[in-house]
Amino acid sequence: MSLTSSRRNFIKTTALAVGVPTFIPASALGRDGHVAPSNRIVLGAIGIGPRGRQVLSCFLREKDVQFVAIADVQEDRRETVRRMAMRKYGTEDCAKYNDMNELLARDDIDSVLICTGDHWHALASIMAAKAGKDIYCEKPCSLTIRETQELADAIQRYDRVFQAGTQRRNVDNFRFACQLANSGKLGKITEVHAGILKLGESFDWLPEEPEPDPSVCDWNRWLGPSPWRPFNKRYVQGRWRGYYDFHGGAALPEWGAHTIDLCQWAADADDTVPVEYEAKDDTTVHATYASGIKLIMRLSGFKGEGGWNVPGTCPVRFEGDKGWIEAADSGKIATSDDALAEGFPAGGLAGTDPTKHVRDFLDCVKSRKQPAANGEITRRGHIVSHAASIAWRVGRKVRFDPEKEVFLDDDEANRMCSRARRAPWHV
């Protein structure tokens, strides 16, 4: 035994013998507003850009979260997030990784926040599930129907808590509107309307630029499962949107992941999907549930544009034979009758604020219950988005089997349900 160790043991023994109190920090016991370490959720993050930092800031505000690591293929983003953690905790303990596998291999990390580009969402989430992590993943969570299925299957197989970043499920005005539709106060629901962006996609490449050193920006890892193409800095700066290889569904899931998801809830259809889809033009797609309820996907906009009555982006409208209600990101609602707004909690969060959605996820990580936007709810809502975009691509009405999750008698549409992944990135 070393001299230092012997001296330490002597001091401990003497202290106990003479009754000297042993001091334990209040933070270790969960007192004085602190959360005991045993009750904290240890969090890592993967692919954190501007939206990711907004979501991460919500996690950092929660007292039962300890953020310990960032994995990103861009050094400037790794360092920005590390500094966020340093300002929060007053230490430099936040680890930085270029390879997400190193983060996922850490046994001390319970949960991960995934905010990569869309082309990485499903595969990164599946890898995290295999590694035994609970997952909060930004939307859209998949590029195809097949990816959607693989993701939901993995969440179930590995028994993980999963929350899609469709935070409007936990925003007051949207919740009020969906619950009103389910309450019967609107009468029998006949139509649900989802605000979407104009449909379109590009198969072009941006001009080739010199590829940076992988320690600054690892272009090969950024591409991951997507087909190879030459580097251009605009891709890694967020300008990947609109390009088919990185942005699935002809841009329809960009907002449809939110608004179609809410229409699923309002139509009491979280366990199914529409059976028919038809694109009218680049701004409108119609779908029909087996129940007869119509799902109308139409151009989003501010008040007055596209016939919406409520201000704000990502609007939804639920119509019954006794009235209608609309909600949008402004936090407001519009109704056909003032009496329908009775009990509305005015002054709630804006639609883009994930604060309550993050808290819902954390509570479910502890309880092991299903959060508001769990894997199965995400499965159905995302399938609707992708099926609608396929209807737009083929330019005709298509029929879909909600049980088998395939198009009926339509080989062309079914071929569009999946994409090949570039080696070695696969499930």
C-alpha positions, 0 to 999 in steps of 0.5 A: 500500500502506498504512503498516500493511500495509508494516510488517506485511510488513516484520516478516514478512520480517525474522522469516524472515530472522533465523530467528524461529519462527512460532507456530501454535496447537496447535488449528489443527494438531489437537494437544493434544486439539484437532481441526483446523478442516479436520476439524470439522463445522460445525453449525447447528440449527433449532427447538430446544426441550427435546428439541432442547437435549438432543440439541444438548448431545450434539453440543456434547460432540464435539470435531469439531463447531463449532456456529455458528447457531440458527434458531427462530421464538421469541426466548427459544429462540434466546437460550437456545441462543445462551447454550449456545454461549457457555458452550461456546466462550467467545464470542458468535459463535453467530448467531441467525435467525428464518428458517431459510432464512438459516441454510440459505443459509450455505455454511460450515454442513455439517450441521443438527440439526432439532428443530422440531415434527412438522409441520415435520420433513419439509419442513425436512429437504427444504429442508436437503437441497436446500441441500446440508446433512447432516441429523439430524432428530428423529422422527417425521420426517413426518406422512403416508406421502407426506411420508415418501416425499418426504423419503426421495426428497430425501435420495437425490436430493441425496445427503445423509447423514440420521439420523432421531432414532430413537436406540434403533438405537444403544442397547446393550440394543435393539441386543442384542435385535435382533441376537439375533433376527437371529442365529437363537438365538430360532429362527424369528421369529414375532411382534414387539411394539412398544410404542405410546401410546393412539391418538387425535387432536383436531380442536379449536382452543385458545382464541384469544389475542393474537398476539405480535410476530413478533420474539418469536414468529413465529406464521405461521412456526411454523404453516408448512405446517399449516392456519392457526388462531388463536394460543395460547401452549400450542401453541408451548410444546409443547402441540401434541401430540394435535392432528391438524394438528401431530401425525400418525398418531393419536399412533401414530408418537410412540413407534411411530417408535422401537419399530416401527423396531426391530421392522422390524430384528428381523423382518429387514424393513428393506427392506419393510413389512407387507402387512395392518393391522387395529386391534383397539381404541384400544390395539392394532393388528395387522399381518402381513408377507408372510413371515408374521411378525406385528407387534403394536402394543400399549400401552406401559407399565412392568413388568407393565402390558400384559403386558411383562416388562421395566421402562421405556418404549418396550418391544419384544418379539421372539418365536421358536419357541425363545424371546423377548427384551424390551428397554425404556428402562431399559437392561435386557432380559428373556428367556425363558431366562437363556442368551439373555442371555449377552454382554449389555453391562449398564450401557449408555445409557438408551433416550432418550440420543442420545449414540451416535446423534449420534456415528454420524451425525458419523462418517457425515458424514465417511465418507459411509456410511449411518448406522443410521437412514438415509433408506431405513430411516426410510422403511419404518419410518415408513410402517408407523406411518402405515399402522397409524394409517390402519387405525385411522381407517377401522376395518377391515382394510386391505391394502398393497403394499410395492413401490408403497407404496399401499393395495390397492383402497381409495380412502379409505385412499389419500386419507389418505396425504397432506395439503395444505400451506399456501402458500407452504410446499411441496416 
